[in-house]
Amino acid sequence: MDALRNILVLMEPGSEVQPAFDAALTLAQRFGARLELLMSDYQDLHAAYFAPPSATVQEFHDAVMSAHRAVLESYVRRAEAAGVPAICEALWGTPFHEIVLGRVAATQPDLVVKHSVHHNRIERTLFTGSDWHLIRESPVPLLLVKAPERLVGARMLVCVDPLHAHDKPAALDHRLLRTAAFLAGPLAGEVHALHVFSIPTPVTVVGDAYIAAATVPPPEATVAAATAAFRQLMAVHSLPESRAHLKVGAPARDILTEVRELDAGLVIMGAVSRGRLDRWFVGNTAEAVLDKLGCNVWVEKPRAG
């Protein structure tokens, strides 16, 4: 990413707080961007439940959307008071992710910002089906906000795979690191990079059961190749050795460990589609990590074509 001009903010109907707006406002102020606030709703209720009971379906729809527009306009005023231009739109429809993707296609934002609730007690994010659809299908970067106050002055951890063991296009690592450098200046962030060289878990067959065998350390030459590729990538992006972290182990586990040790406020990672199942898979590491991270997460994909 080399510019941040238009940010699409997914607002939550009926919520008294809007963390996605808070995060997007911070970004807009620091990057000179404008905000596009989108609230989508759909309530398929029987007319007997409407208030008042005599209301028609259309009257109910109009009342709901009028209330949403009033909320959105209040946030537009808040943005403008902070020196950020903003527009808003309330849409009625379902499914949510298709409404959002349609809006992305129509207005071509540089970034989509969405709130994702993280529950520390169970170390898990409550991603909905729509969240996963957006993670997989959004053609532009997606910022999943869990702690908007931690965007400024925080460490940023970029997850890279210089050997491309997971079929990730080589250009994506460079793109992720450029994005981090672009964000770091205005956000007063400190960029770190992590590559976890994956040790495959061997499997043995006992009868009809598949059982994980003892892990075998990878050949030294393979680790040396991973180290050389990682150092070369860091050199290209002028990242000092003290902020370049190479581990040999399990990517999902070690990414989570590194995030905790660094106390990172933002993780930047790539998502890749697989074969004919483009709409359904992001990549094993991303799938395993995304819902366990308690910090903000920036997801970016390779450029099309």
Residue pairs with C-beta under 8 A, 6 or more apart in sequence:
1 110
1 111
1 141
1 175
1 178
1 179
1 182
1 183
1 300
2 178
2 182
3 110
4 27
4 31
4 32
4 33
4 110
4 111
4 182
5 32
5 33
5 34
5 110
6 33
6 34
6 36
6 107
6 108
6 109
6 110
6 111
7 24
7 27
7 28
7 33
7 34
7 35
7 36
7 109
7 110
7 111
7 112
7 113
8 36
8 38
8 100
8 103
8 104
8 107
8 109
8 111
8 112
8 113
9 20
9 21
9 24
9 35
9 36
9 37
9 38
9 113
10 20
10 38
10 39
10 40
10 100
10 112
10 113
10 114
10 115
11 18
11 20
11 21
11 37
11 38
11 39
11 71
11 72
11 75
12 18
12 20
12 39
12 115
13 39
13 40
13 41
13 68
18 75
18 115
19 115
19 145
19 146
19 148
20 113
20 114
20 115
20 145
20 148
21 35
21 37
21 75
21 78
22 145
22 148
22 149
23 113
23 143
23 145
23 148
23 151
23 296
24 35
24 113
25 35
25 78
25 79
25 82
25 84
26 148
26 151
26 152
26 187
27 33
27 111
27 113
27 143
27 151
27 187
28 34
28 35
28 79
28 84
29 82
29 83
29 84
30 152
30 186
30 187
31 186
33 84
33 110
34 84
34 85
34 86
34 87
35 79
35 84
35 85
35 86
35 87
36 86
36 87
36 88
36 89
36 103
36 107
36 109
37 72
37 75
37 76
37 86
37 87
37 88
37 89
38 88
38 89
38 90
38 91
38 99
38 100
38 103
39 68
39 71
39 72
39 88
39 89
39 90
39 91
40 90
40 91
40 92
40 93
40 96
40 99
40 100
41 64
41 65
41 68
41 90
41 91
41 92
42 92
42 93
42 94
42 96
43 60
43 64
45 60
47 53
47 55
47 56
47 57
47 60
50 57
50 59
50 60
55 63
61 92
64 92
65 90
65 92
68 90
69 88
69 90
72 88
72 89
72 90
73 88
75 86
75 88
76 86
76 87
76 88
79 85
79 86
80 86
89 103
91 99
91 103
93 99
95 130
95 133
96 130
97 129
97 130
97 133
97 134
97 137
100 112
100 130
100 134
100 138
101 133
101 134
101 137
101 138
104 112
104 138
104 139
104 140
105 139
108 140
109 140
110 140
110 141
111 140
111 141
111 142
111 143
112 134
112 138
112 140
112 141
112 142
112 143
113 142
113 143
113 145
114 131
114 134
114 142
114 143
114 144
114 145
115 144
115 145
115 146
116 125
116 126
116 127
116 131
116 144
116 145
116 146
116 297
117 125
117 126
117 146
118 124
118 125
118 126
118 146
118 147
118 293
118 294
119 125
119 126
120 294
123 292
123 294
124 291
124 292
125 144
125 146
125 290
125 291
125 292
125 293
127 135
127 290
127 291
131 144
134 142
135 142
135 144
135 271
135 282
135 286
135 290
135 299
136 271
136 273
136 279
136 280
136 281
136 282
137 279
138 299
138 301
139 301
139 304
141 179
141 298
141 299
141 300
142 298
142 299
142 300
143 296
143 297
143 298
143 299
144 290
144 296
144 297
144 298
144 299
145 296
146 293
146 294
146 295
146 296
146 297
147 265
147 294
147 295
147 296
148 296
150 265
150 266
150 295
150 296
151 187
151 265
151 266
151 296
152 187
152 188
152 189
153 187
153 188
153 189
153 265
154 187
154 189
154 190
154 263
154 264
154 265
154 266
154 295
155 189
155 190
155 192
155 262
155 263
155 264
155 265
155 266
156 180
156 183
156 184
156 189
156 190
156 191
156 192
156 264
156 265
156 266
156 267
156 268
157 192
157 193
157 194
157 255
157 258
157 259
157 262
157 264
157 266
157 267
157 268
158 176
158 177
158 180
158 191
158 192
158 193
158 194
158 268
158 269
159 176
159 193
159 194
159 195
159 196
159 251
159 255
159 267
159 268
159 269
159 270
159 285
160 173
160 176
160 177
160 193
160 194
160 195
160 230
160 233
161 168
161 173
161 195
161 270
162 173
162 195
162 226
162 229
162 230
162 232
162 233
163 197
163 225
163 226
163 229
164 170
165 198
166 272
166 283
166 284
166 285
167 272
167 274
168 270
168 272
168 283
168 302
169 272
169 302
171 302
171 303
172 270
172 272
172 300
172 301
172 302
173 233
173 270
174 233
174 236
174 237
175 270
175 300
175 302
175 303
176 268
176 269
176 270
176 300
177 191
177 193
177 233
177 237
177 239
178 237
179 268
179 298
179 300
180 189
180 191
180 193
180 268
181 191
181 237
183 189
183 266
183 268
183 298
184 190
184 191
189 265
189 266
190 243
191 239
191 243
192 239
192 243
192 244
192 245
192 262
192 264
193 233
193 234
193 237
193 239
193 243
193 244
193 245
194 245
194 246
194 247
194 254
194 255
194 258
195 226
195 230
195 245
195 246
195 247
196 246
196 247
196 248
196 249
196 250
196 251
196 254
196 255
197 218
197 222
197 223
197 226
197 246
197 247
197 248
197 249
198 249
198 250
198 251
199 215
199 216
199 217
199 218
199 248
199 249
199 250
201 212
201 213
201 215
202 212
202 213
202 214
202 215
202 216
203 210
203 211
203 212
203 213
204 210
204 211
204 212
204 213
205 211
217 248
218 248
223 248
226 246
227 246
230 244
230 246
231 244
234 241
234 244
245 258
247 254
247 258
251 285
251 288
251 289
252 284
252 285
252 288
252 289
252 292
255 267
255 285
255 289
256 289
256 292
256 293
258 264
259 267
259 293
259 295
264 295
265 295
265 296
266 295
266 296
266 297
266 298
267 289
267 293
267 295
267 296
267 297
267 298
268 297
268 298
268 300
269 285
269 286
269 289
269 297
269 298
269 299
269 300
270 283
270 286
270 299
270 300
270 301
270 302
271 282
271 283
271 286
271 299
271 300
271 301
272 282
272 283
272 301
272 302
273 279
273 281
273 282
273 301
274 281
274 283
281 287
282 290
286 299
290 297
290 299
